[in-house]
């Protein structure tokens, strides 16, 4: 092989080698790009997996929430047949307890009607006994309503001509008798009672009155009666509002309702003796300012921690039943031991206060209070240690760092410790806000039975009459008698002692 041929072969081999190296480098670049793309996809998948995992945990937590470990109402307990109660067993048997007086029907000494079942002949020899006196008589009584259920009372006003001065004098009708034919105050009171106190819809009230009393009212007539009753109770409502504002301890809560198809809010302010309802399109401070009870209030406002309440300068007491439910969820579902210990501590505090009150004390010893609060703060520290802040940085600009429900609860228990333990420092402050929740529960029943209110006026009338009815019941007064007096224009005033 000549030198020229060898040079050509070498050049050819060198060219082939360079092409091979170029293809290799290109392949390496492609592989590196694929690796980078794979890493990017893995990072995206890991991020998506973390998001999905968080969503799954959130959904699982929601499924495990019910009325005993969250703020959900009992009607939402779909997946738990028998939710656990936060109440401890009393150890007593079900039914009436030993020493309970009980109630039974007693014979009346003044019966309205007496029916004598006479003995006329001897059951053995058929001798006539009608002239024989009966030394022994067995009495049995039946309590019944009269068959004639509606009484028509006619008022006749006379006109007389004076033979001396020729003047015609006319008698005047009573003030409550204004129309040629009208329903009396007692029927009107029963109608308003059924609609406002027993929460029956308008049509069903008319049906009950027709079938039970024989009175044929229309829904329009019933609405007129309700409006008349609400108008008569306006001064009473204002007095209830004024005395509620002066109470030493005030229970407050709110719930949603619909008025004319639009979302509104019903606000309750209540004491042990008085109840005031108000409806407003807003839930927050705008509503509280319009209602006018909290502005200037100087007592203790007991509520569930809604921020609008805490913006006022009065003292505050938080509902610890809400805290117990949230702690129950953390303990049972998320397996956080500090939450279980906090439940025990709060219930022990409640029992200690109740025991001291039963012994006639007005407060606990200062050293005992300090010991309770030290245990409280120690459990909060343990909770913070079990729930550290997330690693990601806080959001830029406005807004705060997203936290877990446990961390949010810890912040509330720590920041508002004075309000959480208000019942420990002041025996007049209750452990929970159950009074307001009981007062507001019937409003939810009304919505379930009758739906929304068609007008704002109807909602306001309901609030006024219902607050009056609740106040009467708290004070042990007759609701039906008071409504009848209200229909006559002379409503019964409840007691207004500060409570």
HUTAPE-V225132 format. One record per pair of residues at least 24 apart in sequence whose ideal C-beta (glycine too) atoms are under 10 Angstrom apart, sorted by sequence separation. I is the first residue (numbers start at 0). J is the second residue. D is the distance in whole Angstrom. If there is no record, write none. Layout:
# HUTAPE-V225132
[[I	J	D] [I	J	D]]
This chain:
# HUTAPE-V225132
[[152	176	9] [190	214	8] [194	218	10] [201	225	9] [244	268	8] [246	270	5] [249	273	10] [250	274	9] [251	275	10] [253	277	10] [266	290	6] [268	292	5] [283	307	4] [284	308	9] [287	311	8] [347	371	8] [348	372	10] [382	406	9] [385	409	9] [441	465	7] [467	491	9] [470	494	9] [113	138	9] [189	214	9] [243	268	5] [245	270	10] [246	271	9] [268	293	8] [282	307	7] [283	308	9] [320	345	10] [470	495	10] [473	498	9] [182	208	10] [186	212	7] [190	216	6] [243	269	7] [246	272	9] [249	275	10] [253	279	9] [266	292	9] [281	307	9] [284	310	6] [319	345	6] [323	349	10] [348	374	9] [382	408	8] [383	409	6] [467	493	8] [113	140	10] [114	141	9] [153	180	10] [185	212	10] [194	221	6] [243	270	6] [246	273	7] [255	282	8] [266	293	10] [283	310	9] [284	311	9] [319	346	9] [344	371	8] [347	374	9] [348	375	8] [382	409	5] [383	410	9] [438	465	9] [441	468	9] [110	138	9] [112	140	10] [186	214	6] [193	221	9] [194	222	9] [240	268	8] [242	270	8] [253	281	10] [254	282	9] [268	296	9] [270	298	10] [381	409	10] [438	466	9] [441	469	8] [112	141	10] [151	180	9] [187	216	9] [239	268	9] [243	272	9] [253	282	6] [319	348	9] [380	409	10] [110	140	6] [186	216	8] [190	220	8] [191	221	8] [194	224	9] [195	225	7] [239	269	10] [242	272	9] [243	273	5] [253	283	9] [319	349	8] [344	374	6] [345	375	9] [379	409	6] [382	412	8] [383	413	8] [107	138	10] [110	141	10] [111	142	10] [112	143	9] [152	183	7] [183	214	10] [190	221	5] [194	225	6] [239	270	10] [242	273	6] [243	274	8] [244	275	9] [344	375	6] [378	409	10] [379	410	10] [382	413	9] [438	469	6] [106	138	6] [110	142	10] [111	143	9] [151	183	10] [182	214	7] [243	275	5] [268	300	9] [269	301	10] [437	469	9] [438	470	10] [106	139	8] [107	140	6] [112	145	10] [149	182	9] [150	183	9] [182	215	10] [187	220	9] [191	224	6] [195	228	8] [239	272	10] [240	273	9] [242	275	9] [253	286	8] [341	374	10] [344	377	10] [345	378	10] [379	412	6] [380	413	9] [106	140	6] [111	145	9] [149	183	9] [182	216	7] [187	221	9] [190	224	5] [191	225	6] [194	228	10] [195	229	9] [239	273	5] [241	275	10] [253	287	9] [268	302	10] [340	374	9] [341	375	8] [344	378	6] [378	412	9] [379	413	5] [105	140	9] [107	142	8] [150	185	10] [189	224	10] [190	225	8] [191	226	10] [238	273	9] [239	274	7] [240	275	5] [343	378	10] [438	473	9] [104	140	8] [150	186	10] [187	223	9] [188	224	9] [191	227	9] [192	228	10] [239	275	5] [251	287	9] [342	378	10] [376	412	10] [149	186	8] [187	224	5] [191	228	5] [239	276	10] [240	277	9] [340	377	9] [341	378	5] [375	412	8] [376	413	8] [379	416	8] [104	142	7] [182	220	7] [186	224	9] [187	225	9] [190	228	9] [191	229	9] [237	275	10] [340	378	6] [341	379	8] [375	413	10] [181	220	10] [182	221	10] [236	275	7] [251	290	10] [339	378	10] [434	473	9] [184	224	10] [187	227	7] [188	228	8] [236	276	9] [337	377	9] [338	378	9] [341	381	9] [376	416	8] [182	223	10] [187	228	7] [236	277	9] [251	292	8] [266	307	10] [337	378	5] [340	381	8] [341	382	7] [375	416	7] [182	224	8] [251	293	8] [336	378	10] [337	379	8] [340	382	9] [184	227	10] [249	292	8] [337	380	9] [338	381	10] [184	228	10] [249	293	8] [337	381	4] [338	382	7] [372	416	8] [375	419	8] [251	296	10] [336	381	8] [337	382	4] [372	417	10] [375	420	7] [244	290	10] [246	292	10] [335	381	9] [336	382	10] [337	383	9] [244	291	8] [249	296	7] [335	382	7] [337	384	8] [338	385	9] [244	292	5] [337	385	6] [372	420	7] [375	423	9] [243	292	6] [244	293	8] [249	298	6] [250	299	10] [251	300	6] [252	301	9] [253	302	9] [336	385	8] [337	386	9] [371	420	8] [240	290	8] [241	291	10] [244	294	9] [246	296	9] [247	297	9] [248	298	6] [249	299	7] [250	300	8] [251	301	7] [252	302	7] [253	303	9] [335	385	6] [240	291	8] [241	292	9] [244	295	7] [245	296	9] [247	298	5] [248	299	5] [249	300	5] [250	301	5] [251	302	5] [252	303	7] [335	386	8] [372	423	8] [240	292	6] [244	296	6] [245	297	9] [246	298	6] [247	299	7] [248	300	8] [249	301	7] [250	302	8] [251	303	9] [253	305	7] [333	385	9] [368	420	9] [371	423	6] [372	424	9] [243	296	9] [244	297	9] [245	298	8] [246	299	9] [248	301	6] [249	302	9] [252	305	9] [329	382	8] [333	386	9] [244	298	9] [246	300	10] [251	305	9] [253	307	9] [243	298	10] [253	308	9] [368	423	6] [251	307	10] [252	308	10] [326	382	10] [329	385	9] [367	423	10] [368	424	7] [251	308	6] [329	386	9] [149	208	9] [148	208	10] [363	423	7] [362	423	9] [363	424	9] [362	424	8] [148	211	7] [149	212	6] [362	425	8] [363	426	9] [148	212	5] [149	213	5] [249	313	8] [361	425	9] [362	426	6] [148	213	5] [149	214	5] [361	426	6] [147	213	8] [148	214	8] [149	215	10] [248	314	9] [250	316	9] [252	318	9] [360	426	8] [361	427	9] [144	211	9] [247	314	10] [249	316	10] [338	405	8] [341	408	9] [345	412	10] [144	212	10] [248	316	8] [250	318	9] [337	405	9] [341	409	10] [353	422	10] [333	403	9] [335	405	6] [338	408	8] [352	422	6] [356	426	6] [333	404	9] [338	409	10] [341	412	8] [348	419	10] [352	423	6] [355	426	8] [427	498	10] [333	405	7] [337	409	9] [348	420	7] [351	423	8] [352	424	10] [349	422	7] [352	425	10] [353	426	9] [329	403	10] [345	419	8] [348	422	8] [349	423	9] [352	426	6] [329	404	8] [345	420	9] [348	423	6] [328	404	8] [329	405	5] [352	428	10] [328	405	9] [345	422	10] [352	429	10] [353	430	9] [345	423	10] [352	430	7] [325	404	7] [326	405	9] [329	408	7] [325	405	9] [328	408	9] [329	409	10] [349	429	10] [350	430	10] [349	430	5] [325	407	9] [326	408	7] [348	430	8] [349	431	9] [325	408	5] [346	430	9] [345	430	8] [322	408	7] [325	411	9] [326	412	9] [321	408	10] [325	412	9] [322	411	8] [321	411	10] [322	412	7] [319	412	10] [317	411	8] [317	412	9] [322	419	7] [317	415	6] [316	415	10] [317	416	10] [319	418	10] [315	415	7] [317	417	9] [318	418	10] [319	419	7] [316	417	9] [317	418	5] [318	419	10] [319	420	9] [315	417	8] [316	418	6] [317	419	5] [319	421	10] [314	417	8] [315	418	4] [316	419	8] [317	420	9] [319	422	7] [314	418	8] [315	419	10] [316	420	9] [317	421	7] [309	414	10] [316	421	4] [317	422	9] [309	415	8] [315	421	7] [316	422	7] [304	411	6] [314	421	7] [323	430	10] [316	424	10] [323	431	9] [309	418	8] [316	425	8] [322	431	9] [308	418	10] [314	424	10] [319	429	9] [320	430	8] [321	431	8] [304	415	7] [314	425	8] [316	427	10] [317	428	10] [318	429	9] [319	430	5] [320	431	4] [321	432	8] [316	428	5] [318	430	8] [319	431	6] [320	432	7] [315	428	9] [316	429	7] [318	431	5] [319	432	9] [320	433	7] [304	418	8] [314	428	8] [316	430	9] [317	431	9] [318	432	4] [304	419	9] [316	431	9] [317	432	8] [318	433	8] [321	436	10] [302	418	9] [316	432	8] [320	436	8] [301	418	9] [318	435	8] [300	418	9] [318	436	8] [299	418	9] [301	421	8] [301	422	9] [299	421	7] [299	422	10] [299	425	7] [301	428	7] [299	427	7] [301	429	6] [303	431	9] [304	432	10] [298	427	9] [299	428	5] [301	430	10] [303	432	6] [298	428	10] [299	429	10] [301	431	8] [302	432	6] [301	432	5] [300	432	10] [301	433	10] [303	435	9] [301	434	8] [302	435	8] [303	436	9] [301	435	7] [271	429	10] [274	434	9] [274	435	9] [276	438	8] [269	432	10] [271	434	7] [274	437	10] [275	438	9] [276	439	8] [270	434	8] [274	438	5] [278	442	10] [269	434	6] [270	435	10] [274	439	10] [269	435	5] [276	442	8] [267	434	9] [268	435	8] [269	436	10] [267	435	5] [269	437	9] [266	435	10] [267	436	9] [269	438	5] [267	437	10] [268	438	9] [269	439	9] [267	438	5] [267	439	5] [248	421	10] [266	439	9] [265	439	7] [278	452	8] [267	442	8] [280	455	9] [279	455	10] [248	425	9] [265	442	5] [278	455	7] [247	425	9] [265	443	9] [248	427	6] [250	429	8] [278	457	10] [279	458	10] [247	427	6] [248	428	6] [252	432	6] [265	445	10] [278	458	5] [247	428	9] [248	429	7] [250	431	10] [251	432	8] [252	433	10] [265	446	9] [277	458	10] [278	459	6] [72	254	10] [250	432	6] [252	434	9] [253	435	9] [254	436	9] [276	458	9] [277	459	8] [250	433	8] [251	434	10] [252	435	4] [276	459	9] [278	461	8] [250	434	5] [251	435	6] [252	436	6] [278	462	5] [249	434	10] [250	435	4] [252	437	10] [254	439	5] [276	461	8] [277	462	6] [248	434	9] [249	435	9] [250	436	8] [252	438	8] [253	439	8] [254	440	9] [256	442	7] [276	462	4] [277	463	9] [250	437	9] [252	439	5] [255	442	10] [256	443	8] [265	452	10] [275	462	8] [276	463	8] [250	438	8] [251	439	10] [252	440	10] [254	442	6] [255	443	9] [263	451	9] [274	462	10] [275	463	9] [276	464	9] [250	439	10] [254	443	6] [256	445	8] [257	446	8] [262	451	10] [263	452	8] [276	465	6] [277	466	9] [256	446	6] [261	451	9] [276	466	5] [255	446	9] [260	451	7] [274	465	8] [275	466	5] [276	467	10] [254	446	9] [259	451	7] [260	452	10] [263	455	8] [274	466	5] [275	467	10] [257	450	8] [258	451	7] [259	452	7] [260	453	9] [265	458	8] [273	466	8] [274	467	8] [276	469	8] [256	450	10] [257	451	4] [258	452	5] [259	453	6] [261	455	9] [274	468	8] [275	469	9] [256	451	7] [257	452	7] [258	453	8] [259	454	6] [263	458	7] [267	462	9] [274	469	4] [275	470	8] [256	452	7] [257	453	10] [258	454	7] [259	455	7] [265	461	9] [266	462	9] [273	469	8] [274	470	5] [258	455	6] [265	462	7] [269	466	9] [273	470	5] [274	471	9] [258	456	10] [259	457	9] [267	465	10] [268	466	9] [272	470	7] [274	472	9] [258	457	8] [259	458	9] [267	466	8] [274	473	7] [298	497	9] [258	458	5] [265	465	10] [269	469	8] [270	470	9] [273	473	7] [257	458	9] [258	459	9] [269	470	9] [272	473	5] [273	474	9] [256	458	7] [267	469	9] [271	473	7] [272	474	6] [270	473	8] [271	474	10] [269	473	9] [256	461	10] [274	493	10] [273	493	7] [272	493	7] [273	494	9] [272	494	7] [273	495	8] [236	459	10] [243	466	10] [272	495	8] [273	496	9] [239	463	9] [272	496	7] [273	497	10] [272	497	9] [273	498	7] [236	462	8] [237	463	10] [240	466	9] [270	496	10] [272	498	5] [229	456	9] [236	463	5] [239	466	6] [243	470	10] [270	497	8] [271	498	5] [229	457	9] [232	460	9] [235	463	8] [236	464	9] [239	467	8] [242	470	10] [270	498	4] [269	498	10] [226	456	8] [229	459	7] [230	460	9] [233	463	7] [236	466	6] [239	469	10] [222	453	10] [225	456	10] [226	457	9] [229	460	4] [232	463	5] [235	466	9] [236	467	7] [239	470	6] [222	454	10] [225	457	8] [228	460	8] [229	461	8] [231	463	10] [232	464	6] [235	467	6] [70	303	8] [227	460	10] [229	462	9] [230	463	9] [231	464	10] [222	456	10] [226	460	6] [229	463	5] [232	466	9] [236	470	10] [85	320	7] [222	457	8] [225	460	6] [228	463	9] [229	464	6] [232	467	5] [235	470	9] [225	461	8] [228	464	6] [231	467	10] [232	468	10] [85	323	5] [222	460	9] [229	467	9] [85	324	7] [225	464	7] [228	467	9] [85	326	10] [85	327	7] [198	441	7] [83	327	8] [197	441	10] [198	442	9] [196	441	9] [200	445	9] [203	448	9] [198	444	6] [199	445	10] [203	449	9] [235	481	10] [197	444	10] [198	445	5] [202	449	10] [83	331	8] [197	445	10] [198	446	9] [200	448	7] [201	449	8] [198	447	9] [199	448	7] [200	449	5] [232	481	10] [248	497	10] [249	498	10] [70	320	10] [195	445	9] [198	448	5] [199	449	8] [200	450	8] [232	482	9] [235	485	8] [245	495	9] [246	496	10] [247	497	7] [248	498	8] [70	321	6] [194	445	10] [197	448	9] [198	449	7] [231	482	10] [242	493	9] [246	497	6] [247	498	8] [69	321	9] [242	494	9] [243	495	10] [245	497	6] [246	498	6] [71	324	9] [231	484	9] [232	485	6] [239	492	10] [242	495	5] [245	498	10] [70	324	7] [228	482	7] [231	485	5] [236	490	10] [238	492	7] [239	493	7] [241	495	8] [242	496	8] [243	497	10] [68	323	9] [69	324	6] [70	325	8] [194	449	9] [228	483	10] [230	485	9] [231	486	7] [235	490	5] [238	493	9] [242	497	7] [243	498	9] [67	323	9] [68	324	5] [69	325	7] [201	457	10] [229	485	9] [231	487	8] [234	490	8] [235	491	9] [239	495	8] [242	498	9] [67	324	7] [68	325	7] [85	342	8] [228	485	5] [231	488	6] [233	490	10] [235	492	6] [238	495	6] [66	324	8] [68	326	8] [69	327	9] [224	482	10] [227	485	9] [228	486	6] [230	488	10] [231	489	8] [232	490	6] [234	492	9] [235	493	8] [65	324	9] [68	327	4] [69	328	6] [87	346	7] [227	486	7] [231	490	6] [64	324	9] [67	327	6] [68	328	4] [86	346	10] [64	325	10] [67	328	9] [68	329	9] [85	346	9] [227	488	9] [65	327	10] [68	330	9] [224	486	7] [228	490	9] [64	327	10] [65	328	9] [68	331	6] [87	350	9] [198	461	9] [64	328	6] [67	331	9] [68	332	7] [63	328	7] [195	460	8] [195	461	7] [194	461	9] [198	465	9] [60	328	8] [63	331	8] [64	332	8] [195	463	9] [196	464	8] [63	332	5] [191	460	10] [195	464	4] [196	465	8] [62	332	10] [63	333	9] [194	464	9] [195	465	6] [196	467	10] [197	468	10] [60	332	6] [192	464	9] [195	467	9] [196	468	5] [59	332	8] [60	333	8] [191	464	7] [195	468	6] [196	469	9] [196	471	9] [192	468	8] [196	472	9] [56	333	10] [191	468	9] [197	478	10] [196	478	6] [195	478	9] [196	479	8] [192	478	6] [196	482	8] [191	478	10] [192	479	5] [195	482	8] [191	479	9] [192	481	10] [188	478	9] [189	479	7] [192	482	6] [188	479	6] [191	482	5] [192	483	9] [188	480	8] [190	482	9] [191	483	9] [188	481	8] [189	482	8] [185	479	8] [188	482	4] [189	483	8] [191	485	8] [185	480	10] [187	482	8] [188	483	4] [191	486	7] [187	483	8] [188	484	8] [190	486	9] [185	482	9] [186	483	9] [188	485	8] [189	486	10] [184	482	9] [185	483	5] [187	485	9] [188	486	5] [184	483	5] [187	486	4] [188	487	9] [183	483	9] [184	484	8] [186	486	9] [187	487	9] [184	485	9] [185	486	8] [184	486	4] [185	487	10] [183	486	8] [184	487	5] [182	486	9] [183	487	9] [184	488	9] [184	489	10] [175	486	8] [175	487	6] [174	487	8] [175	488	7] [173	487	10] [174	488	7] [69	404	10] [60	404	8] [56	403	10] [57	404	10] [72	440	9] [74	443	9] [72	443	8] [74	447	8]]
